[in-house]
Structure formats: C-alpha cells, structure tokens
Amino acid sequence: MLVERGLQAMNVELVSDSYAIAANYLRRSGAIPDTLVTNERLLEIIIKLLQRGEFNKIRLANKAIVRFEAQSGARAA
C-alpha cells in the first residue's frame, strides 16, 4: 500500500495501527462510512504526521482524528 504511493520505507505497522485506531473512531462517530475501503485523506494525514516526527501510535491517531475532523468541518461550512 505505501510502496504504491512512492513513499520512503517507514514503519508500516505504526501507520497501520494508527490508521486502525483513527478509522475505528471516525467510523463509530459517523465521520467516515463503515466500509473496508481505506480512507485516503485519513491515511495521508497520518503519513504527514509521521513524516513530521510523530512516532507514538496513540498520539498519531489522535492528531489525525483532530485534523480529519477539522478539515471535514471546514468543508461542510
């Protein structure tokens, strides 16, 4: 998945775990549909946070949720 995007090698497990945490929350809150399809915007946010130096999966997921919701709110307004 990450290789297809032309990204440098990174901790795939960290990205995967953080995505799972954030996506689970966002699905339960209704912010993203409950499907098995990867939400590209959420994944992009997580990768950008990782590239900026966040390596704790819980903080990574929480920051991604906040940014995702902020972007969604700005688009809905």
C-alpha positions as YAML, in Angstrom:
chain: A
units: angstrom
residues:
- id: 1
  name: MET
  ca: [0.00, 0.00, 0.00]
- id: 2
  name: LEU
  ca: [2.68, 2.54, 0.96]
- id: 3
  name: VAL
  ca: [5.05, 1.38, -1.75]
- id: 4
  name: GLU
  ca: [2.39, 2.14, -4.36]
- id: 5
  name: ARG
  ca: [2.39, 5.76, -3.22]
- id: 6
  name: GLY
  ca: [6.13, 6.10, -3.82]
- id: 7
  name: LEU
  ca: [6.92, 6.75, -0.17]
- id: 8
  name: GLN
  ca: [10.17, 6.05, 1.53]
- id: 9
  name: ALA
  ca: [10.31, 2.97, 3.71]
- id: 10
  name: MET
  ca: [8.64, 3.64, 7.04]
- id: 11
  name: ASN
  ca: [7.17, 1.74, 9.92]
- id: 12
  name: VAL
  ca: [4.20, 0.11, 8.21]
- id: 13
  name: GLU
  ca: [2.99, -1.37, 11.49]
- id: 14
  name: LEU
  ca: [2.89, 2.09, 13.10]
- id: 15
  name: VAL
  ca: [0.91, 3.53, 10.18]
- id: 16
  name: SER
  ca: [-1.41, 0.53, 10.14]
- id: 17
  name: ASP
  ca: [-2.08, 0.61, 13.89]
- id: 18
  name: SER
  ca: [-2.62, 4.37, 13.93]
- id: 19
  name: TYR
  ca: [-4.92, 4.20, 10.93]
- id: 20
  name: ALA
  ca: [-6.95, 1.40, 12.54]
- id: 21
  name: ILE
  ca: [-7.41, 3.40, 15.75]
- id: 22
  name: ALA
  ca: [-8.37, 6.62, 13.97]
- id: 23
  name: ALA
  ca: [-10.60, 4.94, 11.38]
- id: 24
  name: ASN
  ca: [-12.43, 2.95, 14.05]
- id: 25
  name: TYR
  ca: [-13.21, 6.14, 15.96]
- id: 26
  name: LEU
  ca: [-14.25, 8.03, 12.83]
- id: 27
  name: ARG
  ca: [-16.48, 5.17, 11.68]
- id: 28
  name: ARG
  ca: [-18.21, 4.98, 15.05]
- id: 29
  name: SER
  ca: [-18.74, 8.75, 15.06]
- id: 30
  name: GLY
  ca: [-20.17, 8.64, 11.53]
- id: 31
  name: ALA
  ca: [-17.43, 10.81, 10.03]
- id: 32
  name: ILE
  ca: [-16.44, 8.11, 7.53]
- id: 33
  name: PRO
  ca: [-18.50, 5.26, 6.10]
- id: 34
  name: ASP
  ca: [-18.29, 1.83, 7.71]
- id: 35
  name: THR
  ca: [-16.53, 0.08, 4.83]
- id: 36
  name: LEU
  ca: [-13.30, -1.82, 4.35]
- id: 37
  name: VAL
  ca: [-12.09, 0.78, 1.84]
- id: 38
  name: THR
  ca: [-9.10, 2.82, 3.01]
- id: 39
  name: ASN
  ca: [-9.90, 6.48, 3.52]
- id: 40
  name: GLU
  ca: [-7.15, 8.14, 1.50]
- id: 41
  name: ARG
  ca: [-7.46, 11.51, 3.24]
- id: 42
  name: LEU
  ca: [-7.05, 9.95, 6.69]
- id: 43
  name: LEU
  ca: [-4.10, 7.88, 5.53]
- id: 44
  name: GLU
  ca: [-2.46, 10.97, 4.02]
- id: 45
  name: ILE
  ca: [-2.87, 12.88, 7.30]
- id: 46
  name: ILE
  ca: [-1.25, 10.03, 9.26]
- id: 47
  name: ILE
  ca: [1.67, 9.78, 6.86]
- id: 48
  name: LYS
  ca: [2.28, 13.54, 7.00]
- id: 49
  name: LEU
  ca: [2.26, 13.47, 10.80]
- id: 50
  name: LEU
  ca: [4.68, 10.56, 10.79]
- id: 51
  name: GLN
  ca: [6.99, 12.39, 8.40]
- id: 52
  name: ARG
  ca: [6.95, 15.37, 10.76]
- id: 53
  name: GLY
  ca: [8.25, 13.20, 13.57]
- id: 54
  name: GLU
  ca: [5.29, 11.75, 15.47]
- id: 55
  name: PHE
  ca: [6.06, 8.12, 16.28]
- id: 56
  name: ASN
  ca: [3.62, 7.31, 19.10]
- id: 57
  name: LYS
  ca: [0.66, 5.44, 17.58]
- id: 58
  name: ILE
  ca: [-1.93, 6.81, 20.03]
- id: 59
  name: ARG
  ca: [-0.83, 10.43, 19.60]
- id: 60
  name: LEU
  ca: [-0.57, 9.87, 15.86]
- id: 61
  name: ALA
  ca: [-4.14, 8.55, 15.72]
- id: 62
  name: ASN
  ca: [-5.49, 11.32, 17.96]
- id: 63
  name: LYS
  ca: [-3.81, 14.08, 15.96]
- id: 64
  name: ALA
  ca: [-5.05, 12.54, 12.73]
- id: 65
  name: ILE
  ca: [-8.61, 12.45, 14.09]
- id: 66
  name: VAL
  ca: [-8.44, 16.11, 15.09]
- id: 67
  name: ARG
  ca: [-7.08, 17.16, 11.69]
- id: 68
  name: PHE
  ca: [-9.55, 14.99, 9.80]
- id: 69
  name: GLU
  ca: [-12.50, 16.41, 11.73]
- id: 70
  name: ALA
  ca: [-11.19, 19.98, 11.34]
- id: 71
  name: GLN
  ca: [-10.88, 19.53, 7.57]
- id: 72
  name: SER
  ca: [-14.33, 17.95, 7.38]
- id: 73
  name: GLY
  ca: [-15.81, 20.82, 9.37]
- id: 74
  name: ALA
  ca: [-14.19, 23.38, 7.11]
- id: 75
  name: ARG
  ca: [-15.57, 21.61, 4.03]
- id: 76
  name: ALA
  ca: [-19.06, 21.33, 5.47]
- id: 77
  name: ALA
  ca: [-19.22, 25.06, 6.32]
...
